């Protein structure tokens, strides 16, 4: 996905009020696009709850073009336990 397109989608997700709405928008974006690990990381930071951060990070992995760099997504988590959970997954 181009950076310009990503920025538009990112703004839409960011502007959503609730995590459920953010998740819906982010998943819709991922249905037809591939992202980089850094783009996924930025989206993960938008979620308020650790469970939603983890759920989206797992959802996005198959649609990430640079999976070898996916470790950077762990930096987005608020809690170390979430980062460890993703690494174990």
N, CA, C and O atoms as a Tinker XYZ file with bonds, in Angstrom:
   356  protein
     1  N      0.852000   -1.173000    0.000000    73     2
     2  CA     0.000000    0.000000    0.000000    64     1     3
     3  C      0.893000    1.229000    0.000000    63     2     4     5
     4  O      1.879000    1.302000    0.734000    81     3
     5  N      0.536000    2.174000   -0.821000    73     3     6
     6  CA     1.335000    3.394000   -0.875000    64     5     7
     7  C      1.226000    4.146000    0.455000    63     6     8     9
     8  O      0.255000    3.988000    1.196000    81     7
     9  N      2.216000    4.945000    0.733000    73     7    10
    10  CA     2.221000    5.705000    1.990000    64     9    11
    11  C      1.053000    6.686000    2.039000    63    10    12    13
    12  O      0.469000    6.912000    3.098000    81    11
    13  N      0.724000    7.252000    0.915000    73    11    14
    14  CA    -0.400000    8.190000    0.842000    64    13    15
    15  C     -1.724000    7.491000    1.172000    63    14    16    17
    16  O     -2.511000    7.990000    1.976000    81    15
    17  N     -1.960000    6.343000    0.553000    73    15    18
    18  CA    -3.172000    5.577000    0.846000    64    17    19
    19  C     -3.192000    5.146000    2.308000    63    18    20    21
    20  O     -4.222000    5.218000    2.978000    81    19
    21  N     -2.040000    4.701000    2.786000    73    19    22
    22  CA    -1.954000    4.264000    4.184000    64    21    23
    23  C     -2.302000    5.420000    5.117000    63    22    24    25
    24  O     -3.058000    5.237000    6.071000    81    23
    25  N     -1.769000    6.587000    4.858000    73    23    26
    26  CA    -2.035000    7.735000    5.730000    64    25    27
    27  C     -3.522000    8.074000    5.784000    63    26    28    29
    28  O     -4.037000    8.456000    6.835000    81    27
    29  N     -4.201000    7.937000    4.663000    73    27    30
    30  CA    -5.650000    8.177000    4.647000    64    29    31
    31  C     -6.383000    7.152000    5.506000    63    30    32    33
    32  O     -7.242000    7.511000    6.312000    81    31
    33  N     -6.042000    5.881000    5.333000    73    31    34
    34  CA    -6.661000    4.834000    6.144000    64    33    35
    35  C     -6.325000    5.012000    7.623000    63    34    36    37
    36  O     -7.186000    4.876000    8.493000    81    35
    37  N     -5.064000    5.318000    7.885000    73    35    38
    38  CA    -4.626000    5.512000    9.268000    64    37    39
    39  C     -5.448000    6.597000    9.945000    63    38    40    41
    40  O     -5.884000    6.431000   11.084000    81    39
    41  N     -5.659000    7.691000    9.255000    73    39    42
    42  CA    -6.452000    8.792000    9.815000    64    41    43
    43  C     -7.881000    8.351000   10.117000    63    42    44    45
    44  O     -8.450000    8.734000   11.139000    81    43
    45  N     -8.452000    7.557000    9.239000    73    43    46
    46  CA    -9.813000    7.058000    9.466000    64    45    47
    47  C     -9.879000    6.180000   10.709000    63    46    48    49
    48  O    -10.800000    6.300000   11.518000    81    47
    49  N     -8.895000    5.298000   10.853000    73    47    50
    50  CA    -8.860000    4.420000   12.030000    64    49    51
    51  C     -8.642000    5.257000   13.288000    63    50    52    53
    52  O     -9.312000    5.050000   14.300000    81    51
    53  N     -7.728000    6.175000   13.225000    73    51    54
    54  CA    -7.418000    7.033000   14.375000    64    53    55
    55  C     -8.627000    7.839000   14.824000    63    54    56    57
    56  O     -8.834000    8.036000   16.021000    81    55
    57  N     -9.419000    8.303000   13.877000    73    55    58
    58  CA   -10.574000    9.139000   14.190000    64    57    59
    59  C    -11.762000    8.366000   14.753000    63    58    60    61
    60  O    -12.685000    8.964000   15.305000    81    59
    61  N    -11.743000    7.047000   14.618000    73    59    62
    62  CA   -12.836000    6.239000   15.172000    64    61    63
    63  C    -12.809000    6.343000   16.696000    63    62    64    65
    64  O    -11.738000    6.367000   17.302000    81    63
    65  N    -13.965000    6.402000   17.297000    73    63    66
    66  CA   -14.063000    6.628000   18.732000    64    65    67
    67  C    -13.757000    5.384000   19.565000    63    66    68    69
    68  O    -13.045000    5.459000   20.566000    81    67
    69  N    -14.293000    4.257000   19.149000    73    67    70
    70  CA   -14.202000    3.032000   19.943000    64    69    71
    71  C    -13.282000    2.011000   19.280000    63    70    72    73
    72  O    -13.131000    1.992000   18.059000    81    71
    73  N    -12.671000    1.163000   20.109000    73    71    74
    74  CA   -11.779000    0.135000   19.591000    64    73    75
    75  C    -12.478000   -0.791000   18.601000    63    74    76    77
    76  O    -11.867000   -1.213000   17.619000    81    75
    77  N    -13.736000   -1.113000   18.840000    73    75    78
    78  CA   -14.460000   -1.983000   17.913000    64    77    79
    79  C    -14.551000   -1.350000   16.528000    63    78    80    81
    80  O    -14.393000   -2.035000   15.516000    81    79
    81  N    -14.802000   -0.062000   16.484000    73    79    82
    82  CA   -14.860000    0.641000   15.203000    64    81    83
    83  C    -13.483000    0.703000   14.544000    63    82    84    85
    84  O    -13.356000    0.543000   13.330000    81    83
    85  N    -12.464000    0.934000   15.353000    73    83    86
    86  CA   -11.099000    0.951000   14.835000    64    85    87
    87  C    -10.732000   -0.399000   14.242000    63    86    88    89
    88  O    -10.122000   -0.474000   13.175000    81    87
    89  N    -11.109000   -1.473000   14.945000    73    87    90
    90  CA   -10.796000   -2.823000   14.485000    64    89    91
    91  C    -11.486000   -3.097000   13.152000    63    90    92    93
    92  O    -10.876000   -3.643000   12.233000    81    91
    93  N    -12.738000   -2.722000   13.051000    73    91    94
    94  CA   -13.485000   -2.936000   11.820000    64    93    95
    95  C    -12.828000   -2.208000   10.646000    63    94    96    97
    96  O    -12.640000   -2.795000    9.581000    81    95
    97  N    -12.487000   -0.958000   10.831000    73    95    98
    98  CA   -11.847000   -0.181000    9.768000    64    97    99
    99  C    -10.473000   -0.749000    9.399000    63    98   100   101
   100  O    -10.138000   -0.865000    8.220000    81    99
   101  N     -9.697000   -1.097000   10.401000    73    99   102
   102  CA    -8.357000   -1.635000   10.147000    64   101   103
   103  C     -8.433000   -2.966000    9.408000    63   102   104   105
   104  O     -7.640000   -3.217000    8.499000    81   103
   105  N     -9.373000   -3.814000    9.787000    73   103   106
   106  CA    -9.522000   -5.106000    9.105000    64   105   107
   107  C    -10.037000   -4.924000    7.680000    63   106   108   109
   108  O     -9.643000   -5.666000    6.780000    81   107
   109  N    -10.903000   -3.956000    7.472000    73   107   110
   110  CA   -11.371000   -3.681000    6.113000    64   109   111
   111  C    -10.198000   -3.256000    5.230000    63   110   112   113
   112  O    -10.103000   -3.674000    4.076000    81   111
   113  N     -9.330000   -2.446000    5.759000    73   111   114
   114  CA    -8.154000   -2.004000    5.022000    64   113   115
   115  C     -7.265000   -3.191000    4.673000    63   114   116   117
   116  O     -6.744000   -3.282000    3.561000    81   115
   117  N     -7.096000   -4.098000    5.631000    73   115   118
   118  CA    -6.209000   -5.244000    5.435000    64   117   119
   119  C     -6.793000   -6.274000    4.469000    63   118   120   121
   120  O     -6.052000   -7.095000    3.929000    81   119
   121  N     -8.083000   -6.245000    4.248000    73   119   122
   122  CA    -8.719000   -7.226000    3.374000    64   121   123
   123  C     -8.213000   -7.114000    1.936000    63   122   124   125
   124  O     -8.168000   -8.113000    1.219000    81   123
   125  N     -7.841000   -5.930000    1.518000    73   123   126
   126  CA    -7.435000   -5.734000    0.128000    64   125   127
   127  C     -6.039000   -5.140000   -0.015000    63   126   128   129
   128  O     -5.637000   -4.768000   -1.117000    81   127
   129  N     -5.305000   -5.047000    1.070000    73   127   130
   130  CA    -3.982000   -4.419000    1.032000    64   129   131
   131  C     -2.984000   -5.183000    1.894000    63   130   132   133
   132  O     -3.350000   -5.895000    2.829000    81   131
   133  N     -1.731000   -5.014000    1.553000    73   131   134
   134  CA    -0.636000   -5.521000    2.371000    64   133   135
   135  C      0.069000   -4.328000    3.006000    63   134   136   137
   136  O      0.164000   -3.256000    2.409000    81   135
   137  N      0.560000   -4.531000    4.221000    73   135   138
   138  CA     1.235000   -3.460000    4.952000    64   137   139
   139  C      2.646000   -3.882000    5.315000    63   138   140   141
   140  O      2.996000   -5.060000    5.244000    81   139
   141  N      3.445000   -2.912000    5.703000    73   139   142
   142  CA     4.764000   -3.208000    6.257000    64   141   143
   143  C      4.619000   -3.411000    7.766000    63   142   144   145
   144  O      3.594000   -3.062000    8.351000    81   143
   145  N      5.618000   -3.957000    8.365000    73   143   146
   146  CA     5.611000   -4.145000    9.820000    64   145   147
   147  C      5.483000   -2.809000   10.544000    63   146   148   149
   148  O      4.774000   -2.714000   11.546000    81   147
   149  N      6.147000   -1.798000   10.058000    73   147   150
   150  CA     6.056000   -0.477000   10.694000    64   149   151
   151  C      4.662000    0.116000   10.572000    63   150   152   153
   152  O      4.194000    0.791000   11.489000    81   151
   153  N      3.994000   -0.128000    9.450000    73   151   154
   154  CA     2.627000    0.363000    9.305000    64   153   155
   155  C      1.694000   -0.353000   10.283000    63   154   156   157
   156  O      0.817000    0.272000   10.881000    81   155
   157  N      1.886000   -1.661000   10.443000    73   155   158
   158  CA     1.087000   -2.422000   11.409000    64   157   159
   159  C      1.348000   -1.889000   12.817000    63   158   160   161
   160  O      0.418000   -1.712000   13.603000    81   159
   161  N      2.601000   -1.639000   13.124000    73   159   162
   162  CA     2.970000   -1.114000   14.446000    64   161   163
   163  C      2.217000    0.184000   14.746000    63   162   164   165
   164  O      1.694000    0.361000   15.846000    81   163
   165  N      2.164000    1.076000   13.778000    73   163   166
   166  CA     1.458000    2.351000   13.985000    64   165   167
   167  C     -0.027000    2.126000   14.256000    63   166   168   169
   168  O     -0.621000    2.808000   15.091000    81   167
   169  N     -0.619000    1.174000   13.554000    73   167   170
   170  CA    -2.042000    0.881000   13.777000    64   169   171
   171  C     -2.272000    0.253000   15.145000    63   170   172   173
   172  O     -3.236000    0.593000   15.831000    81   171
   173  N     -1.402000   -0.653000   15.540000    73   171   174
   174  CA    -1.544000   -1.313000   16.843000    64   173   175
   175  C     -1.576000   -0.274000   17.956000    63   174   176   177
   176  O     -2.325000   -0.431000   18.921000    81   175
   177  N     -0.794000    0.764000   17.842000    73   175   178
   178  CA    -0.733000    1.810000   18.872000    64   177   179
   179  C     -2.051000    2.558000   19.033000    63   178   180   181
   180  O     -2.276000    3.200000   20.058000    81   179
   181  N     -2.920000    2.480000   18.033000    73   179   182
   182  CA    -4.185000    3.209000   18.097000    64   181   183
   183  C     -5.222000    2.546000   19.000000    63   182   184   185
   184  O     -6.186000    3.192000   19.411000    81   183
   185  N     -5.035000    1.283000   19.310000    73   183   186
   186  CA    -6.013000    0.567000   20.126000    64   185   187
   187  C     -5.779000    0.843000   21.603000    63   186   188   189
   188  O     -4.643000    0.892000   22.073000    81   187
   189  N     -6.870000    1.019000   22.316000    73   187   190
   190  CA    -6.794000    1.366000   23.736000    64   189   191
   191  C     -6.518000    0.182000   24.643000    63   190   192   193
   192  O     -5.907000    0.334000   25.700000    81   191
   193  N     -6.962000   -0.991000   24.237000    73   191   194
   194  CA    -6.869000   -2.167000   25.100000    64   193   195
   195  C     -5.843000   -3.164000   24.568000    63   194   196   197
   196  O     -5.729000   -3.384000   23.363000    81   195
   197  N     -5.103000   -3.759000   25.499000    73   195   198
   198  CA    -4.048000   -4.704000   25.136000    64   197   199
   199  C     -4.594000   -5.873000   24.317000    63   198   200   201
   200  O     -3.952000   -6.318000   23.365000    81   199
   201  N     -5.756000   -6.361000   24.676000    73   199   202
   202  CA    -6.334000   -7.496000   23.937000    64   201   203
   203  C     -6.568000   -7.115000   22.481000    63   202   204   205
   204  O     -6.288000   -7.910000   21.583000    81   203
   205  N     -7.071000   -5.926000   22.239000    73   203   206
   206  CA    -7.305000   -5.483000   20.862000    64   205   207
   207  C     -5.992000   -5.271000   20.114000    63   206   208   209
   208  O     -5.901000   -5.548000   18.918000    81   207
   209  N     -4.989000   -4.784000   20.814000    73   207   210
   210  CA    -3.673000   -4.629000   20.196000    64   209   211
   211  C     -3.149000   -5.993000   19.743000    63   210   212   213
   212  O     -2.682000   -6.147000   18.614000    81   211
   213  N     -3.232000   -6.966000   20.628000    73   211   214
   214  CA    -2.766000   -8.314000   20.304000    64   213   215
   215  C     -3.578000   -8.938000   19.181000    63   214   216   217
   216  O     -3.020000   -9.532000   18.258000    81   215
   217  N     -4.891000   -8.804000   19.261000    73   215   218
   218  CA    -5.763000   -9.388000   18.231000    64   217   219
   219  C     -5.446000   -8.820000   16.856000    63   218   220   221
   220  O     -5.354000   -9.563000   15.878000    81   219
   221  N     -5.282000   -7.512000   16.781000    73   219   222
   222  CA    -4.994000   -6.920000   15.478000    64   221   223
   223  C     -3.603000   -7.331000   14.986000    63   222   224   225
   224  O     -3.429000   -7.611000   13.800000    81   223
   225  N     -2.629000   -7.368000   15.870000    73   223   226
   226  CA    -1.274000   -7.764000   15.472000    64   225   227
   227  C     -1.276000   -9.182000   14.892000    63   226   228   229
   228  O     -0.586000   -9.451000   13.909000    81   227
   229  N     -2.033000  -10.065000   15.483000    73   227   230
   230  CA    -2.123000  -11.438000   14.966000    64   229   231
   231  C     -2.881000  -11.472000   13.639000    63   230   232   233
   232  O     -2.503000  -12.200000   12.721000    81   231
   233  N     -3.929000  -10.699000   13.544000    73   231   234
   234  CA    -4.722000  -10.637000   12.323000    64   233   235
   235  C     -3.882000  -10.116000   11.149000    63   234   236   237
   236  O     -3.990000  -10.621000   10.032000    81   235
   237  N     -3.058000   -9.118000   11.406000    73   235   238
   238  CA    -2.311000   -8.449000   10.349000    64   237   239
   239  C     -1.105000   -9.237000    9.851000    63   238   240   241
   240  O     -0.639000   -8.992000    8.738000    81   239
   241  N     -0.595000  -10.157000   10.626000    73   239   242
   242  CA     0.648000  -10.859000   10.265000    64   241   243
   243  C      0.607000  -11.489000    8.872000    63   242   244   245
   244  O      1.548000  -11.292000    8.102000    81   243
   245  N     -0.437000  -12.236000    8.515000    73   243   246
   246  CA    -0.432000  -12.859000    7.179000    64   245   247
   247  C     -0.446000  -11.843000    6.024000    63   246   248   249
   248  O     -0.071000  -12.185000    4.903000    81   247
   249  N     -0.868000  -10.619000    6.285000    73   247   250
   250  CA    -0.951000   -9.589000    5.246000    64   249   251
   251  C      0.186000   -8.564000    5.373000    63   250   252   253
   252  O      0.062000   -7.424000    4.925000    81   251
   253  N      1.284000   -8.988000    5.987000    73   251   254
   254  CA     2.443000   -8.126000    6.169000    64   253   255
   255  C      3.527000   -8.547000    5.188000    63   254   256   257
   256  O      3.903000   -9.718000    5.139000    81   255
   257  N      4.025000   -7.601000    4.413000    73   255   258
   258  CA     4.959000   -7.945000    3.349000    64   257   259
   259  C      6.389000   -8.200000    3.834000    63   258   260   261
   260  O      7.170000   -8.842000    3.132000    81   259
   261  N      6.728000   -7.720000    4.987000    73   259   262
   262  CA     8.081000   -7.928000    5.520000    64   261   263
   263  C      8.009000   -8.648000    6.871000    63   262   264   265
   264  O      8.402000   -8.099000    7.900000    81   263
   265  N      7.515000   -9.853000    6.850000    73   263   266
   266  CA     7.298000  -10.604000    8.094000    64   265   267
   267  C      8.586000  -10.809000    8.875000    63   266   268   269
   268  O      8.544000  -10.983000   10.093000    81   267
   269  N      9.720000  -10.793000    8.205000    73   267   270
   270  CA    10.990000  -10.956000    8.925000    64   269   271
   271  C     11.255000   -9.800000    9.882000    63   270   272   273
   272  O     12.055000   -9.927000   10.809000    81   271
   273  N     10.590000   -8.686000    9.660000    73   271   274
   274  CA    10.742000   -7.513000   10.532000    64   273   275
   275  C      9.595000   -7.353000   11.522000    63   274   276   277
   276  O      9.478000   -6.312000   12.168000    81   275
   277  N      8.756000   -8.361000   11.646000    73   275   278
   278  CA     7.548000   -8.235000   12.461000    64   277   279
   279  C      7.847000   -7.989000   13.941000    63   278   280   281
   280  O      6.971000   -7.553000   14.688000    81   279
   281  N      9.057000   -8.263000   14.353000    73   279   282
   282  CA     9.435000   -8.012000   15.747000    64   281   283
   283  C      9.208000   -6.551000   16.148000    63   282   284   285
   284  O      9.005000   -6.265000   17.328000    81   283
   285  N      9.238000   -5.620000   15.181000    73   283   286
   286  CA     9.042000   -4.207000   15.509000    64   285   287
   287  C      7.629000   -3.926000   16.016000    63   286   288   289
   288  O      7.406000   -2.952000   16.734000    81   287
   289  N      6.687000   -4.770000   15.647000    73   287   290
   290  CA     5.302000   -4.581000   16.090000    64   289   291
   291  C      5.219000   -4.689000   17.609000    63   290   292   293
   292  O      4.399000   -4.017000   18.235000    81   291
   293  N      6.045000   -5.514000   18.191000    73   291   294
   294  CA     6.061000   -5.672000   19.645000    64   293   295
   295  C      6.343000   -4.375000   20.389000    63   294   296   297
   296  O      5.915000   -4.208000   21.531000    81   295
   297  N      7.055000   -3.464000   19.754000    73   295   298
   298  CA     7.364000   -2.178000   20.381000    64   297   299
   299  C      6.120000   -1.307000   20.578000    63   298   300   301
   300  O      6.147000   -0.345000   21.347000    81   299
   301  N      5.041000   -1.644000   19.889000    73   299   302
   302  CA     3.812000   -0.849000   19.983000    64   301   303
   303  C      3.006000   -1.155000   21.241000    63   302   304   305
   304  O      2.148000   -0.367000   21.638000    81   303
   305  N      3.275000   -2.278000   21.857000    73   303   306
   306  CA     2.452000   -2.703000   22.992000    64   305   307
   307  C      2.747000   -1.904000   24.250000    63   306   308   309
   308  O      3.892000   -1.556000   24.539000    81   307
   309  N      1.698000   -1.628000   24.976000    73   307   310
   310  CA     1.805000   -0.912000   26.228000    64   309   311
   311  C      2.420000   -1.796000   27.313000    63   310   312   313
   312  O      3.203000   -1.327000   28.140000    81   311
   313  N      2.056000   -3.079000   27.300000    73   311   314
   314  CA     2.488000   -4.004000   28.339000    64   313   315
   315  C      3.469000   -5.037000   27.789000    63   314   316   317
   316  O      3.276000   -5.581000   26.701000    81   315
   317  N      4.511000   -5.293000   28.553000    73   315   318
   318  CA     5.524000   -6.280000   28.163000    64   317   319
   319  C      4.896000   -7.661000   27.978000    63   318   320   321
   320  O      5.322000   -8.432000   27.119000    81   319
   321  N      3.890000   -7.965000   28.782000    73   319   322
   322  CA     3.214000   -9.260000   28.688000    64   321   323
   323  C      2.600000   -9.443000   27.293000    63   322   324   325
   324  O      2.626000  -10.548000   26.752000    81   323
   325  N      2.059000   -8.391000   26.716000    73   323   326
   326  CA     1.482000   -8.464000   25.378000    64   325   327
   327  C      2.556000   -8.725000   24.331000    63   326   328   329
   328  O      2.362000   -9.508000   23.402000    81   327
   329  N      3.677000   -8.064000   24.495000    73   327   330
   330  CA     4.801000   -8.274000   23.575000    64   329   331
   331  C      5.270000   -9.721000   23.632000    63   330   332   333
   332  O      5.521000  -10.341000   22.599000    81   331
   333  N      5.386000  -10.251000   24.837000    73   331   334
   334  CA     5.791000  -11.644000   25.003000    64   333   335
   335  C      4.776000  -12.604000   24.409000    63   334   336   337
   336  O      5.141000  -13.611000   23.803000    81   335
   337  N      3.513000  -12.289000   24.585000    73   335   338
   338  CA     2.448000  -13.124000   24.036000    64   337   339
   339  C      2.527000  -13.188000   22.511000    63   338   340   341
   340  O      2.366000  -14.259000   21.925000    81   339
   341  N      2.773000  -12.050000   21.874000    73   339   342
   342  CA     2.913000  -12.026000   20.428000    64   341   343
   343  C      4.133000  -12.819000   19.985000    63   342   344   345
   344  O      4.063000  -13.575000   19.015000    81   343
   345  N      5.240000  -12.656000   20.680000    73   343   346
   346  CA     6.464000  -13.387000   20.329000    64   345   347
   347  C      6.269000  -14.894000   20.454000    63   346   348   349
   348  O      6.766000  -15.655000   19.623000    81   347
   349  N      5.558000  -15.323000   21.474000    73   347   350
   350  CA     5.304000  -16.756000   21.659000    64   349   351
   351  C      4.349000  -17.284000   20.594000    63   350   352   353
   352  O      4.474000  -18.428000   20.157000    81   351
   353  N      3.408000  -16.464000   20.180000    73   351   354
   354  CA     2.453000  -16.867000   19.176000    64   353   355
   355  C      3.146000  -17.125000   17.874000    63   354   356
   356  O      2.497000  -17.481000   16.889000    81   355
